[in-house]
Each structure stands twice: as C-alpha cells, then as structure tokens.
C-alpha cells in the first residue's frame, strides 16, 4: 500500500510540475524575438549605443553591489576568519579583473557588430 501511495504521489507531483512549467517561463524577455529564439539585434544595438537596460552604468553598479553583498553573505556562512577573508577578497578581485578584461573584449565586439548594422 505504501509503494502504491508513493508512486501516485510522485505522479501527481510530476503532473503539477509539468503544468506549472509554462507559467514559470512565461515572463517577458526584452530584446528577444520568441519566434526565432534570438535577440532582436536592432533593439539590442540601440540599447547598447544609448546605454540603456543592462548596458547602463546604473545596472552595472547595481549588479556589482549585489555581488559584493553575496560574497559577504557567503563569507559569513562559511565562517571565515579575518585572514581567510583577506584571501577570499584577493581571489574575487582577481576574478573581477578577468571579468573586466572579458567585458572590454565583449564591448569592442558589440561596437563592431552594431556599427556593421548601420
């Protein structure tokens, strides 16, 4: 009887998950063309040139702040000592430098792509 109940429960749970999945992914994707599954390049280039949306400095600063808070929370959860926190900070500073270099390359690539679209 227990096996039968757990199999039925698993089936009901799976049905609920499948039924809820379209609702979970139904949010608006700004700049996406849902028919082709690709970004709307003209809109994305306009946003890039004007510094709007995820290309804005405010967005970058907000994201940077969120990541710093996340790292601080993670360090607290890991119960790092002061010495370990210094090492933790150095590791993330190195990662941030690498990320910054990748972003510079990406921005140059975006500029070239958007200039080609004019």
C-alpha positions in Angstrom: 0.0 0.0 0.0 2.9 2.4 0.8 4.5 1.8 -2.5 1.3 2.4 -4.4 0.7 5.7 -2.5 4.3 7.0 -3.1 4.1 6.2 -6.8 0.8 8.0 -7.0 2.2 11.0 -5.1 5.2 11.1 -7.4 2.9 11.0 -10.4 0.8 13.9 -9.1 3.9 15.9 -8.2 5.3 15.4 -11.8 2.0 16.4 -13.3 1.9 19.6 -11.2 5.5 20.4 -12.2 4.8 20.0 -15.9 1.6 22.0 -15.6 3.4 24.9 -13.8 6.5 24.9 -16.1 5.0 27.1 -18.9 3.9 29.7 -16.3 7.4 29.7 -14.8 9.0 30.5 -18.2 6.3 32.9 -19.5 8.0 36.2 -18.4 8.9 38.8 -20.9 12.4 38.6 -22.5 13.2 42.2 -23.5 15.0 42.2 -26.8 14.2 38.6 -27.6 12.3 37.5 -30.7 10.4 34.5 -29.5 9.6 33.1 -32.9 13.3 32.7 -33.8 14.7 32.4 -30.3 17.3 35.1 -31.0 17.8 38.6 -29.6 16.4 41.5 -31.6 19.7 42.9 -32.7 18.5 46.3 -33.7 16.9 46.9 -30.3 19.9 45.5 -28.5 22.3 47.8 -30.5 20.1 50.8 -29.8 20.2 49.9 -26.1 24.0 49.5 -26.3 24.6 52.8 -28.0 22.3 54.7 -25.7 23.5 52.9 -22.6 20.0 51.7 -21.6 18.8 48.5 -19.9 21.5 46.0 -19.0 24.1 48.2 -20.8 23.6 51.1 -18.4 26.1 52.1 -15.8 23.4 52.0 -13.1 22.7 48.4 -14.0 26.4 47.5 -13.8 26.8 49.3 -10.5 23.7 47.6 -9.1 25.0 44.2 -10.2 28.4 44.9 -8.7 26.8 45.8 -5.4 24.7 42.7 -5.4 27.7 40.5 -6.0 29.6 42.2 -3.1 26.7 41.6 -0.8 26.5 38.0 -2.0 30.2 37.4 -1.3 29.9 38.9 2.2 27.0 36.7 3.0 28.9 33.7 1.7 31.9 34.5 3.8 29.6 34.8 6.8 28.0 31.4 6.1 31.5 29.9 5.7 32.5 31.5 9.0 35.8 32.7 7.6 38.5 34.2 9.8 39.9 37.6 9.1 42.9 36.0 7.4 40.7 33.8 5.3 38.5 36.8 4.3 41.6 38.6 3.0 42.4 35.6 0.8 38.7 35.4 -0.2 38.8 39.1 -1.2 42.0 38.6 -3.2 40.5 35.7 -5.1 37.4 37.7 -6.0 39.5 40.7 -7.0 41.4 38.5 -9.5 38.2 37.1 -10.8 36.8 40.6 -11.2 39.9 41.7 -13.2 39.5 38.8 -15.5 35.8 39.6 -15.9 36.6 43.2 -16.7 39.0 42.2 -19.4 36.4 39.8 -20.9 33.8 42.6 -20.8 36.2 45.0 -22.6 36.6 42.5 -25.4 32.8 41.9 -25.5 32.1 45.6 -25.7 34.5 46.0 -28.6 32.8 43.1 -30.4 29.4 44.7 -29.7 30.6 48.0 -31.1 31.8 46.4 -34.3 28.6 44.4 -34.7 26.4 47.4 -34.1 28.5 49.6 -36.5 28.1 46.9 -39.2 24.3 47.0 -38.8 24.1 50.8 -39.6 
